[in-house]
Amino acid sequence: MAKQKSGGTGTQAQAMPAANPSAMPVARERMIAVAAYYLAEQRGFSPGQEVEDWLQAEKGLDAVTAGTTAETAS
């Protein structure tokens, strides 16, 4: 008996692994850079606070991923 085709595109969706920024340093750095950009935008891009923006973005990402990791471990 022949297989029936589904109405899909013929490609199977693959499950994405849980995000673990410590395992993907380049992706983590990119996420921090984007978050730091938006923090700088919120304060009008005034100079001299770039490091604070970066550190705040890092802290925010760490908090989000810690919550995600804790939720998936339960």
PyMOL Python script that loads the backbone (N, CA, C, O; Angstrom):
from pymol import cmd

cmd.read_pdbstr("""\
ATOM      1  N   MET A   1       0.843  -1.169   0.000  1.00  0.00           N
ATOM      2  CA  MET A   1       0.000   0.000   0.000  1.00  0.00           C
ATOM      3  C   MET A   1       0.893   1.237   0.000  1.00  0.00           C
ATOM      4  O   MET A   1       1.860   1.300   0.758  1.00  0.00           O
ATOM      5  N   ALA A   2       0.584   2.201  -0.825  1.00  0.00           N
ATOM      6  CA  ALA A   2       1.381   3.428  -0.937  1.00  0.00           C
ATOM      7  C   ALA A   2       1.097   4.357   0.229  1.00  0.00           C
ATOM      8  O   ALA A   2      -0.020   4.430   0.742  1.00  0.00           O
ATOM      9  N   LYS A   3       2.142   5.062   0.629  1.00  0.00           N
ATOM     10  CA  LYS A   3       1.967   6.044   1.697  1.00  0.00           C
ATOM     11  C   LYS A   3       1.201   7.241   1.165  1.00  0.00           C
ATOM     12  O   LYS A   3       1.383   7.661   0.023  1.00  0.00           O
ATOM     13  N   GLN A   4       0.337   7.782   2.019  1.00  0.00           N
ATOM     14  CA  GLN A   4      -0.374   8.990   1.648  1.00  0.00           C
ATOM     15  C   GLN A   4       0.452  10.187   2.082  1.00  0.00           C
ATOM     16  O   GLN A   4       1.039  10.206   3.164  1.00  0.00           O
ATOM     17  N   LYS A   5       0.480  11.174   1.221  1.00  0.00           N
ATOM     18  CA  LYS A   5       1.204  12.389   1.564  1.00  0.00           C
ATOM     19  C   LYS A   5       0.325  13.266   2.440  1.00  0.00           C
ATOM     20  O   LYS A   5      -0.887  13.366   2.247  1.00  0.00           O
ATOM     21  N   SER A   6       0.971  13.891   3.399  1.00  0.00           N
ATOM     22  CA  SER A   6       0.231  14.840   4.223  1.00  0.00           C
ATOM     23  C   SER A   6       0.128  16.154   3.466  1.00  0.00           C
ATOM     24  O   SER A   6       0.769  16.332   2.430  1.00  0.00           O
ATOM     25  N   GLY A   7      -0.661  17.054   3.971  1.00  0.00           N
ATOM     26  CA  GLY A   7      -0.848  18.342   3.334  1.00  0.00           C
ATOM     27  C   GLY A   7       0.317  19.285   3.553  1.00  0.00           C
ATOM     28  O   GLY A   7       0.267  20.428   3.099  1.00  0.00           O
ATOM     29  N   GLY A   8       1.362  18.845   4.233  1.00  0.00           N
ATOM     30  CA  GLY A   8       2.505  19.707   4.552  1.00  0.00           C
ATOM     31  C   GLY A   8       3.409  19.929   3.365  1.00  0.00           C
ATOM     32  O   GLY A   8       3.084  19.558   2.237  1.00  0.00           O
ATOM     33  N   THR A   9       4.529  20.530   3.626  1.00  0.00           N
ATOM     34  CA  THR A   9       5.475  20.861   2.567  1.00  0.00           C
ATOM     35  C   THR A   9       6.399  19.707   2.235  1.00  0.00           C
ATOM     36  O   THR A   9       7.188  19.798   1.295  1.00  0.00           O
ATOM     37  N   GLY A  10       6.316  18.637   2.981  1.00  0.00           N
ATOM     38  CA  GLY A  10       7.176  17.500   2.722  1.00  0.00           C
ATOM     39  C   GLY A  10       8.413  17.489   3.594  1.00  0.00           C
ATOM     40  O   GLY A  10       9.149  16.503   3.608  1.00  0.00           O
ATOM     41  N   THR A  11       8.655  18.560   4.316  1.00  0.00           N
ATOM     42  CA  THR A  11       9.802  18.596   5.219  1.00  0.00           C
ATOM     43  C   THR A  11       9.310  18.416   6.639  1.00  0.00           C
ATOM     44  O   THR A  11       8.260  18.929   7.023  1.00  0.00           O
ATOM     45  N   GLN A  12      10.075  17.690   7.395  1.00  0.00           N
ATOM     46  CA  GLN A  12       9.694  17.466   8.778  1.00  0.00           C
ATOM     47  C   GLN A  12      10.312  18.541   9.649  1.00  0.00           C
ATOM     48  O   GLN A  12      11.472  18.914   9.475  1.00  0.00           O
ATOM     49  N   ALA A  13       9.520  19.033  10.589  1.00  0.00           N
ATOM     50  CA  ALA A  13      10.042  20.018  11.535  1.00  0.00           C
ATOM     51  C   ALA A  13      10.940  19.311  12.532  1.00  0.00           C
ATOM     52  O   ALA A  13      10.593  18.252  13.056  1.00  0.00           O
ATOM     53  N   GLN A  14      12.079  19.895  12.785  1.00  0.00           N
ATOM     54  CA  GLN A  14      12.991  19.321  13.759  1.00  0.00           C
ATOM     55  C   GLN A  14      12.905  20.123  15.040  1.00  0.00           C
ATOM     56  O   GLN A  14      12.821  21.351  15.013  1.00  0.00           O
ATOM     57  N   ALA A  15      12.927  19.427  16.152  1.00  0.00           N
ATOM     58  CA  ALA A  15      12.867  20.100  17.447  1.00  0.00           C
ATOM     59  C   ALA A  15      14.165  20.852  17.685  1.00  0.00           C
ATOM     60  O   ALA A  15      15.254  20.328  17.450  1.00  0.00           O
ATOM     61  N   MET A  16      14.038  22.073  18.149  1.00  0.00           N
ATOM     62  CA  MET A  16      15.213  22.871  18.476  1.00  0.00           C
ATOM     63  C   MET A  16      15.637  22.539  19.899  1.00  0.00           C
ATOM     64  O   MET A  16      14.786  22.412  20.779  1.00  0.00           O
ATOM     65  N   PRO A  17      16.922  22.398  20.138  1.00  0.00           N
ATOM     66  CA  PRO A  17      17.373  22.148  21.504  1.00  0.00           C
ATOM     67  C   PRO A  17      17.111  23.368  22.370  1.00  0.00           C
ATOM     68  O   PRO A  17      17.028  24.488  21.867  1.00  0.00           O
ATOM     69  N   ALA A  18      16.982  23.152  23.663  1.00  0.00           N
ATOM     70  CA  ALA A  18      16.764  24.256  24.588  1.00  0.00           C
ATOM     71  C   ALA A  18      17.927  25.230  24.491  1.00  0.00           C
ATOM     72  O   ALA A  18      19.085  24.827  24.383  1.00  0.00           O
ATOM     73  N   ALA A  19      17.606  26.502  24.530  1.00  0.00           N
ATOM     74  CA  ALA A  19      18.654  27.522  24.439  1.00  0.00           C
ATOM     75  C   ALA A  19      19.532  27.481  25.681  1.00  0.00           C
ATOM     76  O   ALA A  19      19.041  27.530  26.809  1.00  0.00           O
ATOM     77  N   ASN A  20      20.808  27.393  25.461  1.00  0.00           N
ATOM     78  CA  ASN A  20      21.771  27.408  26.553  1.00  0.00           C
ATOM     79  C   ASN A  20      22.894  28.346  26.138  1.00  0.00           C
ATOM     80  O   ASN A  20      23.879  27.911  25.541  1.00  0.00           O
ATOM     81  N   PRO A  21      22.751  29.651  26.454  1.00  0.00           N
ATOM     82  CA  PRO A  21      23.730  30.619  25.983  1.00  0.00           C
ATOM     83  C   PRO A  21      25.166  30.316  26.378  1.00  0.00           C
ATOM     84  O   PRO A  21      26.084  30.700  25.654  1.00  0.00           O
ATOM     85  N   SER A  22      25.395  29.640  27.502  1.00  0.00           N
ATOM     86  CA  SER A  22      26.773  29.339  27.876  1.00  0.00           C
ATOM     87  C   SER A  22      27.392  28.325  26.919  1.00  0.00           C
ATOM     88  O   SER A  22      28.614  28.274  26.779  1.00  0.00           O
ATOM     89  N   ALA A  23      26.561  27.519  26.261  1.00  0.00           N
ATOM     90  CA  ALA A  23      27.056  26.547  25.290  1.00  0.00           C
ATOM     91  C   ALA A  23      27.240  27.187  23.918  1.00  0.00           C
ATOM     92  O   ALA A  23      27.881  26.608  23.042  1.00  0.00           O
ATOM     93  N   MET A  24      26.681  28.373  23.732  1.00  0.00           N
ATOM     94  CA  MET A  24      26.764  29.070  22.451  1.00  0.00           C
ATOM     95  C   MET A  24      27.272  30.490  22.686  1.00  0.00           C
ATOM     96  O   MET A  24      26.484  31.435  22.647  1.00  0.00           O
ATOM     97  N   PRO A  25      28.565  30.658  22.928  1.00  0.00           N
ATOM     98  CA  PRO A  25      29.077  31.984  23.294  1.00  0.00           C
ATOM     99  C   PRO A  25      28.852  33.058  22.233  1.00  0.00           C
ATOM    100  O   PRO A  25      28.639  34.219  22.581  1.00  0.00           O
ATOM    101  N   VAL A  26      28.893  32.707  20.961  1.00  0.00           N
ATOM    102  CA  VAL A  26      28.684  33.709  19.917  1.00  0.00           C
ATOM    103  C   VAL A  26      27.239  34.184  19.930  1.00  0.00           C
ATOM    104  O   VAL A  26      26.979  35.382  19.822  1.00  0.00           O
ATOM    105  N   ALA A  27      26.300  33.255  20.062  1.00  0.00           N
ATOM    106  CA  ALA A  27      24.885  33.620  20.119  1.00  0.00           C
ATOM    107  C   ALA A  27      24.598  34.441  21.373  1.00  0.00           C
ATOM    108  O   ALA A  27      23.829  35.401  21.327  1.00  0.00           O
ATOM    109  N   ARG A  28      25.203  34.071  22.471  1.00  0.00           N
ATOM    110  CA  ARG A  28      25.008  34.803  23.728  1.00  0.00           C
ATOM    111  C   ARG A  28      25.522  36.229  23.588  1.00  0.00           C
ATOM    112  O   ARG A  28      24.859  37.180  24.002  1.00  0.00           O
ATOM    113  N   GLU A  29      26.703  36.371  23.004  1.00  0.00           N
ATOM    114  CA  GLU A  29      27.277  37.705  22.816  1.00  0.00           C
ATOM    115  C   GLU A  29      26.388  38.558  21.916  1.00  0.00           C
ATOM    116  O   GLU A  29      26.214  39.751  22.161  1.00  0.00           O
ATOM    117  N   ARG A  30      25.834  37.951  20.889  1.00  0.00           N
ATOM    118  CA  ARG A  30      24.942  38.679  19.975  1.00  0.00           C
ATOM    119  C   ARG A  30      23.679  39.129  20.704  1.00  0.00           C
ATOM    120  O   ARG A  30      23.232  40.260  20.513  1.00  0.00           O
ATOM    121  N   MET A  31      23.099  38.268  21.532  1.00  0.00           N
ATOM    122  CA  MET A  31      21.897  38.640  22.282  1.00  0.00           C
ATOM    123  C   MET A  31      22.189  39.786  23.241  1.00  0.00           C
ATOM    124  O   MET A  31      21.374  40.695  23.397  1.00  0.00           O
ATOM    125  N   ILE A  32      23.351  39.743  23.879  1.00  0.00           N
ATOM    126  CA  ILE A  32      23.739  40.814  24.801  1.00  0.00           C
ATOM    127  C   ILE A  32      23.918  42.117  24.025  1.00  0.00           C
ATOM    128  O   ILE A  32      23.468  43.172  24.473  1.00  0.00           O
ATOM    129  N   ALA A  33      24.570  42.051  22.873  1.00  0.00           N
ATOM    130  CA  ALA A  33      24.795  43.249  22.061  1.00  0.00           C
ATOM    131  C   ALA A  33      23.477  43.896  21.642  1.00  0.00           C
ATOM    132  O   ALA A  33      23.340  45.119  21.686  1.00  0.00           O
ATOM    133  N   VAL A  34      22.518  43.082  21.240  1.00  0.00           N
ATOM    134  CA  VAL A  34      21.215  43.608  20.830  1.00  0.00           C
ATOM    135  C   VAL A  34      20.507  44.245  22.023  1.00  0.00           C
ATOM    136  O   VAL A  34      19.957  45.340  21.909  1.00  0.00           O
ATOM    137  N   ALA A  35      20.521  43.565  23.159  1.00  0.00           N
ATOM    138  CA  ALA A  35      19.879  44.111  24.359  1.00  0.00           C
ATOM    139  C   ALA A  35      20.555  45.408  24.792  1.00  0.00           C
ATOM    140  O   ALA A  35      19.876  46.358  25.179  1.00  0.00           O
ATOM    141  N   ALA A  36      21.881  45.457  24.732  1.00  0.00           N
ATOM    142  CA  ALA A  36      22.616  46.671  25.104  1.00  0.00           C
ATOM    143  C   ALA A  36      22.272  47.821  24.156  1.00  0.00           C
ATOM    144  O   ALA A  36      22.171  48.972  24.582  1.00  0.00           O
ATOM    145  N   TYR A  37      22.095  47.512  22.898  1.00  0.00           N
ATOM    146  CA  TYR A  37      21.699  48.536  21.928  1.00  0.00           C
ATOM    147  C   TYR A  37      20.359  49.151  22.324  1.00  0.00           C
ATOM    148  O   TYR A  37      20.208  50.372  22.327  1.00  0.00           O
ATOM    149  N   TYR A  38      19.387  48.300  22.660  1.00  0.00           N
ATOM    150  CA  TYR A  38      18.074  48.818  23.030  1.00  0.00           C
ATOM    151  C   TYR A  38      18.124  49.608  24.337  1.00  0.00           C
ATOM    152  O   TYR A  38      17.392  50.583  24.499  1.00  0.00           O
ATOM    153  N   LEU A  39      18.974  49.197  25.259  1.00  0.00           N
ATOM    154  CA  LEU A  39      19.147  49.973  26.486  1.00  0.00           C
ATOM    155  C   LEU A  39      19.722  51.352  26.164  1.00  0.00           C
ATOM    156  O   LEU A  39      19.267  52.358  26.709  1.00  0.00           O
ATOM    157  N   ALA A  40      20.712  51.401  25.287  1.00  0.00           N
ATOM    158  CA  ALA A  40      21.301  52.680  24.879  1.00  0.00           C
ATOM    159  C   ALA A  40      20.268  53.546  24.158  1.00  0.00           C
ATOM    160  O   ALA A  40      20.218  54.760  24.353  1.00  0.00           O
ATOM    161  N   GLU A  41      19.458  52.917  23.337  1.00  0.00           N
ATOM    162  CA  GLU A  41      18.412  53.649  22.621  1.00  0.00           C
ATOM    163  C   GLU A  41      17.439  54.287  23.605  1.00  0.00           C
ATOM    164  O   GLU A  41      17.029  55.434  23.424  1.00  0.00           O
ATOM    165  N   GLN A  42      17.067  53.540  24.650  1.00  0.00           N
ATOM    166  CA  GLN A  42      16.128  54.055  25.650  1.00  0.00           C
ATOM    167  C   GLN A  42      16.668  55.295  26.352  1.00  0.00           C
ATOM    168  O   GLN A  42      15.889  56.152  26.771  1.00  0.00           O
ATOM    169  N   ARG A  43      17.975  55.405  26.486  1.00  0.00           N
ATOM    170  CA  ARG A  43      18.554  56.568  27.167  1.00  0.00           C
ATOM    171  C   ARG A  43      19.067  57.604  26.177  1.00  0.00           C
ATOM    172  O   ARG A  43      19.809  58.509  26.557  1.00  0.00           O
ATOM    173  N   GLY A  44      18.684  57.483  24.922  1.00  0.00           N
ATOM    174  CA  GLY A  44      19.028  58.477  23.916  1.00  0.00           C
ATOM    175  C   GLY A  44      20.454  58.395  23.396  1.00  0.00           C
ATOM    176  O   GLY A  44      20.973  59.378  22.868  1.00  0.00           O
ATOM    177  N   PHE A  45      21.094  57.247  23.536  1.00  0.00           N
ATOM    178  CA  PHE A  45      22.462  57.018  23.051  1.00  0.00           C
ATOM    179  C   PHE A  45      23.479  58.008  23.619  1.00  0.00           C
ATOM    180  O   PHE A  45      24.490  58.296  22.978  1.00  0.00           O
ATOM    181  N   SER A  46      23.216  58.527  24.815  1.00  0.00           N
ATOM    182  CA  SER A  46      24.196  59.440  25.408  1.00  0.00           C
ATOM    183  C   SER A  46      25.483  58.671  25.687  1.00  0.00           C
ATOM    184  O   SER A  46      25.438  57.556  26.207  1.00  0.00           O
ATOM    185  N   PRO A  47      26.633  59.261  25.344  1.00  0.00           N
ATOM    186  CA  PRO A  47      27.904  58.540  25.478  1.00  0.00           C
ATOM    187  C   PRO A  47      28.339  58.372  26.929  1.00  0.00           C
ATOM    188  O   PRO A  47      27.918  59.107  27.822  1.00  0.00           O
ATOM    189  N   GLY A  48      29.200  57.373  27.129  1.00  0.00           N
ATOM    190  CA  GLY A  48      29.811  57.166  28.434  1.00  0.00           C
ATOM    191  C   GLY A  48      29.160  56.092  29.283  1.00  0.00           C
ATOM    192  O   GLY A  48      29.629  55.818  30.388  1.00  0.00           O
ATOM    193  N   GLN A  49      28.090  55.475  28.794  1.00  0.00           N
ATOM    194  CA  GLN A  49      27.407  54.447  29.582  1.00  0.00           C
ATOM    195  C   GLN A  49      27.352  53.106  28.856  1.00  0.00           C
ATOM    196  O   GLN A  49      26.524  52.253  29.178  1.00  0.00           O
ATOM    197  N   GLU A  50      28.220  52.927  27.894  1.00  0.00           N
ATOM    198  CA  GLU A  50      28.202  51.709  27.087  1.00  0.00           C
ATOM    199  C   GLU A  50      28.480  50.463  27.918  1.00  0.00           C
ATOM    200  O   GLU A  50      27.833  49.431  27.736  1.00  0.00           O
ATOM    201  N   VAL A  51      29.442  50.562  28.831  1.00  0.00           N
ATOM    202  CA  VAL A  51      29.784  49.404  29.670  1.00  0.00           C
ATOM    203  C   VAL A  51      28.614  49.055  30.581  1.00  0.00           C
ATOM    204  O   VAL A  51      28.297  47.881  30.768  1.00  0.00           O
ATOM    205  N   GLU A  52      27.974  50.071  31.146  1.00  0.00           N
ATOM    206  CA  GLU A  52      26.814  49.819  32.010  1.00  0.00           C
ATOM    207  C   GLU A  52      25.685  49.161  31.226  1.00  0.00           C
ATOM    208  O   GLU A  52      25.014  48.264  31.735  1.00  0.00           O
ATOM    209  N   ASP A  53      25.471  49.610  29.974  1.00  0.00           N
ATOM    210  CA  ASP A  53      24.451  48.991  29.119  1.00  0.00           C
ATOM    211  C   ASP A  53      24.771  47.516  28.896  1.00  0.00           C
ATOM    212  O   ASP A  53      23.891  46.661  28.992  1.00  0.00           O
ATOM    213  N   TRP A  54      26.033  47.227  28.600  1.00  0.00           N
ATOM    214  CA  TRP A  54      26.454  45.848  28.338  1.00  0.00           C
ATOM    215  C   TRP A  54      26.247  44.979  29.576  1.00  0.00           C
ATOM    216  O   TRP A  54      25.700  43.879  29.492  1.00  0.00           O
ATOM    217  N   LEU A  55      26.691  45.486  30.725  1.00  0.00           N
ATOM    218  CA  LEU A  55      26.575  44.703  31.962  1.00  0.00           C
ATOM    219  C   LEU A  55      25.117  44.479  32.343  1.00  0.00           C
ATOM    220  O   LEU A  55      24.754  43.399  32.810  1.00  0.00           O
ATOM    221  N   GLN A  56      24.283  45.494  32.144  1.00  0.00           N
ATOM    222  CA  GLN A  56      22.858  45.341  32.436  1.00  0.00           C
ATOM    223  C   GLN A  56      22.224  44.325  31.481  1.00  0.00           C
ATOM    224  O   GLN A  56      21.391  43.519  31.895  1.00  0.00           O
ATOM    225  N   ALA A  57      22.613  44.364  30.222  1.00  0.00           N
ATOM    226  CA  ALA A  57      22.098  43.403  29.243  1.00  0.00           C
ATOM    227  C   ALA A  57      22.530  41.985  29.599  1.00  0.00           C
ATOM    228  O   ALA A  57      21.737  41.048  29.500  1.00  0.00           O
ATOM    229  N   GLU A  58      23.792  41.826  30.014  1.00  0.00           N
ATOM    230  CA  GLU A  58      24.289  40.513  30.451  1.00  0.00           C
ATOM    231  C   GLU A  58      23.485  39.987  31.634  1.00  0.00           C
ATOM    232  O   GLU A  58      23.072  38.827  31.658  1.00  0.00           O
ATOM    233  N   LYS A  59      23.273  40.854  32.604  1.00  0.00           N
ATOM    234  CA  LYS A  59      22.529  40.469  33.806  1.00  0.00           C
ATOM    235  C   LYS A  59      21.097  40.062  33.443  1.00  0.00           C
ATOM    236  O   LYS A  59      20.576  39.075  33.962  1.00  0.00           O
ATOM    237  N   GLY A  60      20.476  40.822  32.560  1.00  0.00           N
ATOM    238  CA  GLY A  60      19.118  40.500  32.131  1.00  0.00           C
ATOM    239  C   GLY A  60      19.042  39.171  31.404  1.00  0.00           C
ATOM    240  O   GLY A  60      18.133  38.377  31.648  1.00  0.00           O
ATOM    241  N   LEU A  61      19.994  38.924  30.510  1.00  0.00           N
ATOM    242  CA  LEU A  61      20.012  37.652  29.779  1.00  0.00           C
ATOM    243  C   LEU A  61      20.246  36.489  30.730  1.00  0.00           C
ATOM    244  O   LEU A  61      19.601  35.447  30.614  1.00  0.00           O
ATOM    245  N   ASP A  62      21.168  36.665  31.670  1.00  0.00           N
ATOM    246  CA  ASP A  62      21.434  35.608  32.648  1.00  0.00           C
ATOM    247  C   ASP A  62      20.186  35.294  33.469  1.00  0.00           C
ATOM    248  O   ASP A  62      19.907  34.130  33.754  1.00  0.00           O
ATOM    249  N   ALA A  63      19.434  36.331  33.850  1.00  0.00           N
ATOM    250  CA  ALA A  63      18.213  36.126  34.632  1.00  0.00           C
ATOM    251  C   ALA A  63      17.162  35.379  33.816  1.00  0.00           C
ATOM    252  O   ALA A  63      16.494  34.478  34.323  1.00  0.00           O
ATOM    253  N   VAL A  64      17.023  35.760  32.554  1.00  0.00           N
ATOM    254  CA  VAL A  64      16.036  35.105  31.689  1.00  0.00           C
ATOM    255  C   VAL A  64      16.409  33.649  31.454  1.00  0.00           C
ATOM    256  O   VAL A  64      15.553  32.769  31.553  1.00  0.00           O
ATOM    257  N   THR A  65      17.672  33.384  31.146  1.00  0.00           N
ATOM    258  CA  THR A  65      18.072  32.008  30.862  1.00  0.00           C
ATOM    259  C   THR A  65      18.090  31.152  32.116  1.00  0.00           C
ATOM    260  O   THR A  65      17.857  29.946  32.034  1.00  0.00           O
ATOM    261  N   ALA A  66      18.358  31.738  33.269  1.00  0.00           N
ATOM    262  CA  ALA A  66      18.295  30.973  34.519  1.00  0.00           C
ATOM    263  C   ALA A  66      16.860  30.544  34.785  1.00  0.00           C
ATOM    264  O   ALA A  66      16.623  29.421  35.229  1.00  0.00           O
ATOM    265  N   GLY A  67      15.907  31.420  34.519  1.00  0.00           N
ATOM    266  CA  GLY A  67      14.496  31.082  34.683  1.00  0.00           C
ATOM    267  C   GLY A  67      14.061  30.023  33.698  1.00  0.00           C
ATOM    268  O   GLY A  67      13.301  29.122  34.053  1.00  0.00           O
ATOM    269  N   THR A  68      14.532  30.115  32.460  1.00  0.00           N
ATOM    270  CA  THR A  68      14.202  29.130  31.436  1.00  0.00           C
ATOM    271  C   THR A  68      14.777  27.774  31.800  1.00  0.00           C
ATOM    272  O   THR A  68      14.101  26.754  31.671  1.00  0.00           O
ATOM    273  N   THR A  69      16.026  27.758  32.254  1.00  0.00           N
ATOM    274  CA  THR A  69      16.673  26.508  32.637  1.00  0.00           C
ATOM    275  C   THR A  69      15.953  25.872  33.814  1.00  0.00           C
ATOM    276  O   THR A  69      15.749  24.658  33.832  1.00  0.00           O
ATOM    277  N   ALA A  70      15.566  26.672  34.795  1.00  0.00           N
ATOM    278  CA  ALA A  70      14.875  26.151  35.967  1.00  0.00           C
ATOM    279  C   ALA A  70      13.513  25.576  35.585  1.00  0.00           C
ATOM    280  O   ALA A  70      13.100  24.548  36.120  1.00  0.00           O
ATOM    281  N   GLU A  71      12.814  26.240  34.658  1.00  0.00           N
ATOM    282  CA  GLU A  71      11.500  25.757  34.243  1.00  0.00           C
ATOM    283  C   GLU A  71      11.600  24.447  33.477  1.00  0.00           C
ATOM    284  O   GLU A  71      10.765  23.562  33.664  1.00  0.00           O
ATOM    285  N   THR A  72      12.599  24.306  32.623  1.00  0.00           N
ATOM    286  CA  THR A  72      12.711  23.090  31.825  1.00  0.00           C
ATOM    287  C   THR A  72      13.241  21.924  32.640  1.00  0.00           C
ATOM    288  O   THR A  72      13.016  20.769  32.280  1.00  0.00           O
ATOM    289  N   ALA A  73      13.943  22.206  33.737  1.00  0.00           N
ATOM    290  CA  ALA A  73      14.485  21.138  34.574  1.00  0.00           C
ATOM    291  C   ALA A  73      13.415  20.517  35.460  1.00  0.00           C
ATOM    292  O   ALA A  73      13.579  19.391  35.930  1.00  0.00           O
ATOM    293  N   SER A  74      12.329  21.230  35.692  1.00  0.00           N
ATOM    294  CA  SER A  74      11.271  20.731  36.585  1.00  0.00           C
ATOM    295  C   SER A  74      10.463  19.644  35.937  1.00  0.00           C
ATOM    296  O   SER A  74       9.535  19.116  36.551  1.00  0.00           O
TER     297      SER A  74
END
""", "prot")
cmd.dss("prot")
cmd.show_as("cartoon", "prot")
cmd.util.cbc("prot")
cmd.orient("prot")
